[in-house]
């Protein structure tokens, strides 16, 4: 089945059924002077970025993964080793290289939504994944700027659902034991004030013996009862704290940039838990798709840097 047919089938089976193609005609004419935002059409971040670009004379088009996948053509062909064309690193098995082309070559801002709208049936989920695979290949292989470019692992860089594994990959000190379980978890050996339990489906948390809303599965870890947080927005080599707390000595912007680089992320919100005495910060979470409220806190610096990253403006 072609990608276009897969998308159509998934839309028919999905809970958010559409009777007309959602991809606007203008999407077929995207160029390097435009921006493709891959997100839910109702995503507030997509709307904010589109309006910002319009103020600076740039056009942005927001497409969901179904329609974005249909936009691209990815071609991989072999060439002889003496061919002068530019090629990739993959060999063709006879001493040559693979030449990869992605059309159109348009900058991409990735905010791939969850599978919820395609969860109506097995067929819908399968077709959604086919579209995501096509999008994954296009965003990984294109020569155009991409935020966040997919890696061999996933769309979220080297992130993991396990906070402990993310800490390890980011080069941060290990935190407390972390438990994943289908049943409501009793506390592990105590190393902090409170045993926090999170429902991995609803995302809600509660301090044991309280229960978060939802029926599991659960993730649990030790933390303090009333944690104080600092959030740092990272874009490439730049970072902005979201508060004015006097904790410059913790160097959270520099640490966040280094951490995001290790996790292979271009854009991220890095959440730190700051001890009550302000002398130590511990990694809590890394979000590769921060919400509009957090991004607005850093927009004065973030907006111009996005323009520079996508179009070279202001560089």
Secondary structure, DSSP 8 states (H G I E B T S, - for coil): --HHHHHHHHHHHSSS--SS--S-GGGGG--TTEEEEES-TT-HHHHHHHHHHHHTT-EEEEE-HHHHHHH-EEEEEEE-TT--S---S-B-SSS-EEEEEEES--EEEE----SGGGTTSHHHHHHHHHHHHHHHHHHHH-SS-EET---SS-TTTT--S-HHHHHHHHT----S-EEEESS-----S--SSEEEEEETTT--EEETTS--SS---EEEEEE-SS-EEEEEEEETTEEEESS--S-GGG-HHHHHHHHHHHTT-SEEEEEEEE-TTSS-EEEEEEESS--HHHHHHTHHHHHHHHHHHHH-TT-
